[in-house]
Amino acid sequence: FYLLPFLVVFLYAFKSPQEIISSSPFSLPEKLEWVNFTQAFEALNFFQSFGNTFFITASAVLLLILLSGMAAYSIVRGGNKFFNGTYMFFIAGIMIPYQVIFVPMFVLGSNLGFINNLFGVIFLYVGTSLPFAIFVMAGFMKTIPKEIEEAAFIDGCSIMRTFWIIVLPMLKPVAAALTIILSLQIWNDYLLPQLFLSDNSMKTLTVMQSTLFSAFETNFNVGFAGIILSSLPILILFLFMQKHFVKGITMGSGK
């Protein structure tokens, strides 16, 4: 049942409009209509929308990994009331999805000049996703032995140098897991780009993909071909980092 919708999307992407109407959704296409992907490629303005989506996703994820890593290191190694209170503040942020605060966020973004601004959208993604990233990073940070850092201090490393040279490389498993989770979330997000990026030259794949589906007329073959084109990059990322993703999720679960 989980795979059936994916099967329908895949089959429809290779069918002609006439065949979609006359045949069963689960029937194999009589002829592979590769022209559907060509039309979807043009309708999505693929290179431009892909570039916008990739820039927003990569920039936001990179900032989230760095900021959450530094914040988690301070919180876990700080160990006093201030850092514990800061941690609880970020945990409280997980309870509030950014969809709930759309109105004040839009007003704030408008006043800060985030309309039709890719960097503004990146800033908002970082702000709304940082609590979850810190929560995951802090849980993994607790499994790293303090003795390694103490040895670095004895050798003369400062706190910053210890983090960048010793701690940060040890965060690769959880960083890989967060990269996949956050990339999937930001890549597929529709609401924030639709709200702030009205300029056609700045629209993302998900926003452009919505234009393939209309309330009055929809070419499902082209629309589903567009879904496949939009999903391929994030699917390739998951396959490439799958081993690190599993390792990052499971490490520290017993401590």
HELIX and SHEET records of a PDB file:
HELIX    1   1 LEU A    4  TYR A   12  1                                   9    
HELIX    2   2 PRO A   17  SER A   22  1                                   6    
HELIX    3   3 VAL A   35  ALA A   43  1                                   9    
HELIX    4   4 PHE A   46  GLY A   78  1                                  33    
HELIX    5   5 LYS A   81  ILE A   94  1                                  14    
HELIX    6   6 PHE A  102  ASN A  111  1                                  10    
HELIX    7   7 LEU A  118  MET A  141  1                                  24    
HELIX    8   8 LYS A  146  ILE A  154  1                                   9    
HELIX    9   9 ILE A  159  THR A  162  1                                   4    
HELIX   10  10 PHE A  163  VAL A  167  3                                   5    
HELIX   11  11 LEU A  168  MET A  170  1                                   3    
HELIX   12  12 LYS A  172  TRP A  187  1                                  16    
HELIX   13  13 LEU A  191  PHE A  196  1                                   6    
HELIX   14  14 ASN A  200  MET A  202  5                                   3    
HELIX   15  15 LEU A  205  SER A  210  1                                   6    
HELIX   16  16 PHE A  220  PHE A  240  1                                  21    
HELIX   17  17 GLN A  242  THR A  250  1                                   9    
END                                                                             
